[in-house]
Amino acid sequence: MQNFIPNKVLQSSSAADNLFLLLKDKKPNNEAFIYRCIEYSCDKPVTNVADLVKLINKTDKII
């Protein structure tokens, strides 16, 4: 990852795994989905890092 994103938690898995709370009920697919979650609520997923960075930057300006 080329961007430094402080105070963020990233979690990934190649299969469904309800042991990871951030991944609970997130169904795997052939396409990688990236969820941005705040206070146990997740936005619609994005499929690339550039869109994720935009979401993070937008949120950081609001908070």
KOLLUM-240191 format. One line per field, with one value per residue: residue number from 1; x, y, z of N, C-alpha, C, O in turn. Coordinates in steps of 0.2 Angstrom, whole numbers, plus 2048, in hexadecimal, padded with zeros to 3 digits. Layout:
// KOLLUM-240191
num <- NUM, ...
n_X <- X, ...
n_Y <- Y, ...
n_Z <- Z, ...
ca_X <- X, ...
ca_Y <- Y, ...
ca_Z <- Z, ...
c_X <- X, ...
c_Y <- Y, ...
c_Z <- Z, ...
o_X <- X, ...
o_Y <- Y, ...
o_Z <- Z, ...
END
This chain:
// KOLLUM-240191
num <- 1, 2, 3, 4, 5, 6, 7, 8, 9, 10, 11, 12, 13, 14, 15, 16, 17, 18, 19, 20, 21, 22, 23, 24, 25, 26, 27, 28, 29, 30, 31, 32, 33, 34, 35, 36, 37, 38, 39, 40, 41, 42, 43, 44, 45, 46, 47, 48, 49, 50, 51, 52, 53, 54, 55, 56, 57, 58, 59, 60, 61, 62, 63
n_X <- 804, 803, 7FF, 800, 7F6, 7F1, 7EB, 7E1, 7D9, 7DC, 7D5, 7D6, 7D0, 7D0, 7C5, 7B4, 7B3, 7AD, 7B3, 7BB, 7B6, 7B4, 7B3, 7A8, 799, 79C, 79C, 7A7, 7AD, 7B0, 7B6, 7C0, 7BA, 7BA, 7B7, 7B2, 7B1, 7A9, 7A6, 7A0, 798, 796, 79B, 795, 79E, 7AE, 7B8, 7C5, 7D5, 7D7, 7CA, 7C7, 7D0, 7CB, 7BF, 7C4, 7CB, 7C1, 7B8, 7C1, 7C2, 7B6, 7B5
n_Y <- 7FA, 80B, 816, 81F, 81B, 820, 81A, 810, 801, 7F3, 7E4, 7D4, 7C6, 7B7, 7AF, 7AC, 7B1, 7B0, 7B2, 7BD, 7CD, 7D8, 7D3, 7CB, 7C4, 7C9, 7C4, 7BB, 7BD, 7BC, 7C8, 7D5, 7DD, 7EC, 7F2, 800, 804, 80B, 80E, 801, 801, 7FF, 805, 804, 7F8, 7FC, 7F9, 7FB, 802, 810, 815, 812, 81A, 826, 826, 825, 831, 83A, 837, 83A, 847, 84B, 846
n_Z <- 800, 7FC, 802, 812, 81F, 82E, 83E, 83A, 837, 82E, 826, 81F, 815, 80D, 80C, 813, 824, 833, 83F, 83F, 843, 83C, 82F, 830, 829, 81D, 80D, 803, 7F2, 7E0, 7DD, 7E5, 7F4, 7FD, 80C, 815, 826, 834, 845, 846, 83B, 829, 81A, 808, 7FF, 7F7, 7E8, 7E6, 7EB, 7EA, 7EA, 7F7, 7FE, 7FB, 802, 80F, 811, 80F, 81A, 825, 824, 828, 835
ca_X <- 800, 807, 7FC, 800, 7EF, 7F2, 7E5, 7DC, 7D9, 7DA, 7D5, 7D4, 7CF, 7CE, 7BF, 7B0, 7B5, 7A9, 7B8, 7BD, 7B0, 7B4, 7B1, 7A2, 794, 79E, 79D, 7AC, 7AB, 7B6, 7B9, 7C2, 7B6, 7BD, 7B2, 7B4, 7AC, 7AA, 7A2, 79C, 793, 79A, 798, 795, 7A5, 7B1, 7BC, 7CC, 7D8, 7D6, 7C4, 7C7, 7D4, 7C7, 7BA, 7C7, 7CC, 7BA, 7B6, 7C6, 7C1, 7B0, 7B5
ca_Y <- 800, 811, 81B, 81E, 81C, 81F, 818, 80D, 7FA, 7EF, 7DD, 7D1, 7BF, 7B4, 7AB, 7AF, 7AF, 7B4, 7B3, 7C4, 7D1, 7DD, 7CF, 7C7, 7C5, 7CC, 7BF, 7BB, 7BD, 7BC, 7CF, 7D7, 7E2, 7EF, 7F5, 805, 803, 810, 80C, 7FB, 802, 7FE, 808, 800, 7F7, 7FE, 7F3, 7FD, 806, 817, 817, 811, 820, 82C, 825, 826, 838, 83D, 836, 83D, 84F, 84C, 845
ca_Z <- 800, 7FB, 807, 819, 822, 835, 842, 836, 838, 828, 827, 819, 815, 806, 80D, 818, 82A, 838, 845, 83E, 844, 836, 829, 831, 824, 816, 808, 7FE, 7EB, 7DC, 7DD, 7EC, 7F6, 802, 810, 81A, 82B, 839, 84A, 845, 835, 823, 813, 803, 7FD, 7F1, 7E5, 7E5, 7F1, 7E8, 7ED, 7FE, 801, 7FB, 808, 816, 811, 810, 821, 829, 824, 82C, 83D
c_X <- 804, 805, 7FD, 7F9, 7F0, 7EB, 7E0, 7DE, 7D7, 7DA, 7D3, 7D4, 7CD, 7C8, 7BB, 7B3, 7B2, 7AD, 7BA, 7B7, 7AF, 7B2, 7AB, 79C, 796, 7A0, 7A2, 7A9, 7B1, 7BA, 7BA, 7BD, 7BA, 7B7, 7B5, 7AF, 7AE, 7A4, 79D, 797, 798, 797, 798, 79C, 7A7, 7B6, 7C3, 7CF, 7D7, 7D0, 7C4, 7CB, 7CF, 7C2, 7BE, 7C9, 7C6, 7B8, 7BB, 7C5, 7BB, 7B1, 7BA
c_Y <- 806, 816, 81A, 820, 81B, 81D, 815, 805, 7F7, 7E8, 7DA, 7CA, 7BD, 7B0, 7AE, 7AC, 7B3, 7B5, 7BA, 7C9, 7D5, 7D9, 7CB, 7C9, 7C8, 7C6, 7C0, 7BB, 7BD, 7C3, 7D1, 7DD, 7E5, 7F3, 7FA, 806, 808, 80E, 807, 7FC, 802, 802, 803, 7FE, 7FA, 7F8, 7F5, 802, 80D, 819, 817, 818, 826, 82C, 827, 82E, 83C, 83D, 83A, 844, 850, 84B, 84A
c_Z <- 800, 800, 80E, 81C, 82A, 838, 83F, 837, 831, 829, 821, 81A, 80E, 806, 813, 81F, 830, 83F, 845, 83E, 83E, 830, 82A, 82C, 81E, 812, 803, 7F7, 7E7, 7DC, 7E5, 7EE, 7FC, 806, 815, 81F, 831, 83E, 848, 83F, 82F, 81E, 80E, 801, 7F7, 7EE, 7E4, 7EA, 7F0, 7EB, 7F4, 801, 800, 800, 80E, 816, 812, 817, 826, 82A, 828, 834, 840
o_X <- 809, 809, 7FC, 7F7, 7EF, 7E6, 7DA, 7E4, 7D2, 7DE, 7CF, 7D6, 7CA, 7C5, 7BD, 7B4, 7B4, 7AB, 7BC, 7B3, 7A9, 7AF, 7A9, 79B, 791, 7A5, 7A3, 7A4, 7B7, 7BF, 7B7, 7BD, 7BD, 7B4, 7BA, 7A9, 7B4, 79E, 797, 792, 79C, 791, 79A, 7A0, 7A3, 7B7, 7C7, 7CB, 7D6, 7CF, 7C0, 7C8, 7CF, 7C0, 7BB, 7C7, 7C6, 7B6, 7B8, 7C6, 7BA, 7AE, 7BB
o_Y <- 807, 81B, 814, 825, 815, 81F, 816, 803, 7F8, 7E5, 7DD, 7C7, 7C0, 7AD, 7B2, 7A6, 7B9, 7B8, 7BD, 7C9, 7D7, 7DD, 7C8, 7CF, 7CA, 7C2, 7C5, 7B8, 7BD, 7C3, 7CF, 7E2, 7E2, 7F7, 7F9, 807, 809, 80E, 807, 7F8, 806, 801, 7FD, 803, 7FC, 7F4, 7F1, 805, 811, 81F, 81B, 81A, 82A, 831, 82B, 831, 841, 842, 83D, 847, 856, 84F, 849
o_Z <- 804, 801, 810, 81B, 82C, 836, 840, 838, 82E, 82D, 81D, 81F, 80B, 801, 817, 820, 831, 843, 84A, 839, 83C, 82B, 825, 82B, 81A, 813, 800, 7F6, 7E9, 7DA, 7E9, 7EA, 801, 803, 818, 81E, 832, 83D, 84A, 83E, 82F, 81D, 80F, 801, 7F2, 7F2, 7E1, 7EE, 7F5, 7EE, 7F7, 806, 805, 803, 812, 81B, 816, 81A, 82B, 82F, 82B, 838, 846
END
